[in-house]
Amino acid sequence: MQKSSSRLAFAAAGVTVALWASAFVSIRSAGAAYSPGALALGRLLSGALVLGAVLLVRREGLPPRAAWPGIAVSGLLWFGVYMVVLNWGEQEVDAGTAAMVVNVGPILIALLGARFLGESLPPRLLAGMAVSFAGAVTVGLSMSRGSAGGHASVLGVALCLLAAVAYAGGVVAQKPALAHGSALQVTTFGCLMGAVACLPFAGQLAGEVGRAPLSATLNMVYLGVFPTALAFTTWAYALARTTAGRMGATTYAVPALVVLLAWAFLGELPGPLTLAGGALCLAGVAVSRSRPRSSAATAPTESA
């Protein structure tokens, strides 16, 4: 039973990573027609509608009172602040710089998890994160140098750093909520909380949706249904069964997948430096997820 649950959680984390990687391609398309706040609101509304429908079908109802503080904080920080400032930041800096700065997030998650959740920082986790971060920096540098319009304003770097902090804070706040509510409940009401926080952008969304090409709107809806509704739910399912630090380290696989997706769907051929960085990201994830042989034989499997 434990082994089956472990495999399901690992599969859930894999779904999350794949869909979050695909989001970068969709954001690039939708972001050309929608402003940062409007795109975030449209994405969150689409996700909330899907999640709400699933919640009603499953008849899970409202989460317990004890889950609400974590839902409120994660909804405001991760679903609200993170999505808006990341969309904005990527308009101010090139994609490579954004990738490097935002990937501070998993490191912050591990540190905050140790401080506020009492999680341990095993040497393999720290070593894996160091390798993956080096890979993310390598990918970012290769993307920046390969971009004809590469730029990095102080405002853009600050916004990407704020996005990383909001992401980390949201994950650490969400972890305790999952001890009381289900993954679907925590994700649904966190998404709804983020949508409410983004309502000031409703006027922009209403004006831009009429002018945007259909492809941009479809990409916005895709972002809401898959990288938000589905991926955040599978993330919460896996997070409930492992530590915040290990889950954060798992997301370092995203840059490697983004490179492959951009190659497949955008025709952006990665150079040797980019491929090397992607390989480092994956190697770091493998190290962070591994366990010493002695403890692996005696301790229960911890999955993500």
N, C-alpha and C positions, 0 to 999 in steps of 0.2 A: 504493500500500500504506500509506504514511504517512498519507495523507488519510483512508483508510478506518478505520485504527486511531484517528485523531483523532475521527472521528464516533462510533465505538463508545464511546470513553471519555467523550465529552460526553453521549451517551445514558445511559450508566451513571450518571454524576453526576446526571442529571435524575431517574432512577428513585429514587436514594437520597434526594434532596431531597423528592420527592413522598411517599415512604413515611415518611420521618421527620416530615413535617408531619402525616400521618394519625395518627401515634403519639400526638400530643397529645390528639386526640379520644378514642382508645382508653384512654389512661392515665387520663383524667378519669372514664371509666366504671368501669374495673377498680379504680382507686384508692379508690373508695367502699366496696369490699368486701374489699380486700386491703391489708395493711400494706406499708410501703415495701420491706422486705427480702424478704418473701414474694412480692411482685409481681415483683421483680427476679429472684429465683431461678426462679419459674415461667416467666417470659419466657425466661431463659437456657437452661433445660432444654429448652423447646420448640424453641428455635433450634438448640441443640446436636444434638438428635435429627435434625432435618431436615438440617442441615449434614453430620452424620456419615453419614447414609444416602447423600447425594449424593457424598460423598468416597469411599465404598466402591464405588458404582456406577462412578465415574470412575477408580477404582483409582489415586488419586494418592499414597496412603500418607502416611508421616510427612514433615514438612518437613525440609530440611537442618539440620544442627546450628547453622550460622551464623544461621539465622532465629530460633532459640529465645529468645535474650535479648529481642529486640523483641516477640516473641509474648507472652512472660511479662509484660513490663512493660505492654504495651498491654492485655492480658487483665485484669490486676489493676486498672489505673487506669480504663480506658475501659469495659470490660464489667462490672467489679465495682463499684469505688468510685463511678463516675459514676452508674450506674443507681440504686443504693441512695440516695445522698445527694440526687439530683435528686427522686426520689419523695418523700423525707422533706421536702426543702426546700419543695416545692409544697404541703405540708400546713401549712406555717408562714407562708407569704407568699402574696399573691394572684398570679394568673397573670401579670399585667402586670409586677410587680416581678421575678418569676422570669425572665421573658423578657429584661428589661433586664440583669440580672446575668449570666445564663448566656451572653449574647451578647458578653461579654468574651472568650469562648473563641477565636473566630477571630483576634482581635488577638494573643492569647497564642501561638497557633499560628504566626503569621507571625514574631513575635519569637523564639520558641524555634527555629523552623526556620532563621532567620538565624544564631542563636548556635551550634546544635549540628549542623546539617546543611549549613551554608555556603550557604544559599539567599539569593538577592538580594531586595531590597525595592524593586522598581521604583516610581516615583512614581505610576503609574496604579493599582497595587495598593493603595498606601497611601491614595490619594484615594478609590478605590472603597470601601474598608473604612470610611473616615470617613463617607461618605455613607450606607452601609448601616447603620452603627452608630447614626447619627442617626435613621434610619428605625425601627430596632428600639426605640430609646428612645421615639420618638413613639408607636409601637404600644403599648409597655408602659404609658406614661402614660395613653393613652386607655382601655386595658383596666382599669387601676387605678381611674381616676376613674369608669368606668362600672359598676364592681362594687359592689353594695350591701354585700358583706362584705369589701371590700378591707382588707387589713392587711399589715403587714410587720414581723415580729419580728427582733431582732438575730440570733437563732439561724437563722432562715430565710434571711436574706441571707447569713450566713456559709456555710450549707450550699450555697446556689446558687453562691457564689463558689468553694467547694471543688469543686463539680461542673464548673465552667468550667475550673479548673486541671487536674483529672483528665482531662477531655476533651482539652485541649490536649496534656498530657503523653503521653496514649495515642496520639494521632495522630502526634506527632513520633517516638515509639518504634516505631510500626508501619511508618513509611516505610522504614527500612533493612532491616527484615525482608522486605519485598516485593522486595528485590533478590536474595533467595535462595530464597524460597518463593512459590508461586502465591497468587493472591488467595483461592482457596477454602481452601487449607491454612492461611494466616495467619488468616483469619476463623474457620474451624472450631475451631482449637486456642486462639485467643484467647477465643472464646465459651465453650469448655470450661473454660479457666482461670478465667474470671469466674464460671462456675457453681460450680466447686469453692470459690472464695473466698466464695461466698454460702451454702454448705452449712449454716453455723450457723443459718440461717433456715428450715431444713427442717421443724422442728417447727411453726413458725407457719404455713407453707404447708399442711402436712397438716391442721392444725386449721381453717384458714380455707376450704379448698377445699370442705369438706363443708357449710359454711354460706352460701357465696357463691351468688348467683343465677347461672343458666346464662349470662346475657349477660355478666357480669363475667368469668367463666372463659373464655368464647369470646374476649373482648377480650384477655385475657392470652395466650392461644394465638396470636391474630392478631399480637400484638406480637412474639412469638418467631419466627413463621414469616416474616412480611413485613418489618416495620421492623428486625428483627435479622438473621435468616438471609439474606434476599435483599438488603436495603439495605446491610448492612455488607459483603457480598461485592462488590456493584457499586461501593461506595465504595472498597474496596481495589483493585479493578481500575482505577478512574480515578486513584487516588492514585499507583499505580505508574507512571503516565504523565504526571505533572505534579508541581508542587511542593506541599508541605504548605500553604504560605501561600495559594496560589491555590485549593486545595480548601477550605480553611477559609472563604475569602471567599465561595465558592459557596453555603455553607450559610446565608448571610444571606437567601436566597430563602425559607427555611422560614417565618419569621414572616408573610410575605405570603400564602403558601399556607395557613397555619393560619387566617388571617382568613377566607379564602374557604371553607375546609372547615367552619369553625364556623358560617358563614352558611348553607351548604348543608345540613348534617346536624344542627346544633343549633338552627337558627333564630335565631342571634345576629346581628342586623343590625348591621353595622359603621357607625360614624359617620364623618363627613368626616375627622376627625383620624386615625382608624385607617386609612382608605383612603389618606390622604396618606402615612402612615408606611410602609404596605405598598409604595406606589409608590416611595418613597425606597430601600427595601431592594432592590427589583428593579433600580432605576437604578444603585445602587452595585455590584451584582453585574456588570451590563453593563460598567461602567467598569473594574472590576478584571480582567475577562476580556479586555478589549480590548488591542490592541497598536498601537504607533505604526506608521503606514503604511510608513515607510521600513524598519523592522526586520521588519515582517510580510512584506514582499516578498522578503527575503533569508534570514530565519531559518526553521528548521523549525517547523511548527505545534505549540504546546504545548497539550495539551487537558486538559479535566477535565469 
